[in-house]
Amino acid sequence: MKLLSTEIQGLAIVELDSISDRRGAFSRLYCEDELVVVTGDRRIAQINQSRTSSVGSVRGLHFQHPPHAEMKLVRCLKGRVWDVAVDLRAGSSTFLRWHAEELSPDNARMLVIPEGFAHGFQVLEADSEMLYLHTAAYVPEAEGGLLHSDPKLGITWPLPVRDISDRDRRQLPVSPDFRGIAA
């Protein structure tokens, strides 16, 4: 595993090693000992998988408010997605900046999204599947979200947004008095 930094402190990319032979390939998806530099003493509390059928679909942008804030490690298992993390940390020098990475099985990249970030993605290939490792369990009352098309964020989605859930469509733009969330 190789750890790559981004322009947003705390947000990291992990390049996974793949061993291939005539039978196929093997990749280690998670190793606590190797990722301790980014996860610290956090433990994985929940693992989720999603499948999104339609190209252009957007899921997110989601986060959990403290004390249920979570670090997420996300990887695309099938297909291709454009994965986005938005910095919502109060007092951060990169507050409301976003970073995106294309994730796919071919590039073997995983995004490490710390507490205090919103996360979402757009499907670039039909029937894409994502794996999420969370350091906190989902708590519906702690859920927050951002509007994917908020001009204040200025996210440039690579494809026209074709499908989005009713819940995500109802998210509000960032209010002028929003100062961030505690990480």
Secondary structure, 3 states (H helix, E strand, C coil): CEEEECCCCCCEEEECCEEEECCEEEECCCCHHHHHHHHCCCCCCEEEEEEECCCCEEEEEEEECCCCCCCEEEEEEECCEEEEEEECECCCCCCCCEEEEEECCCCCEEEEECCCEEEEEEECCCCEEEEEEECCCCCHHHEEECCCCCCCCCCCCCCCCCECCHHHHCCCCCCCCCCCECC
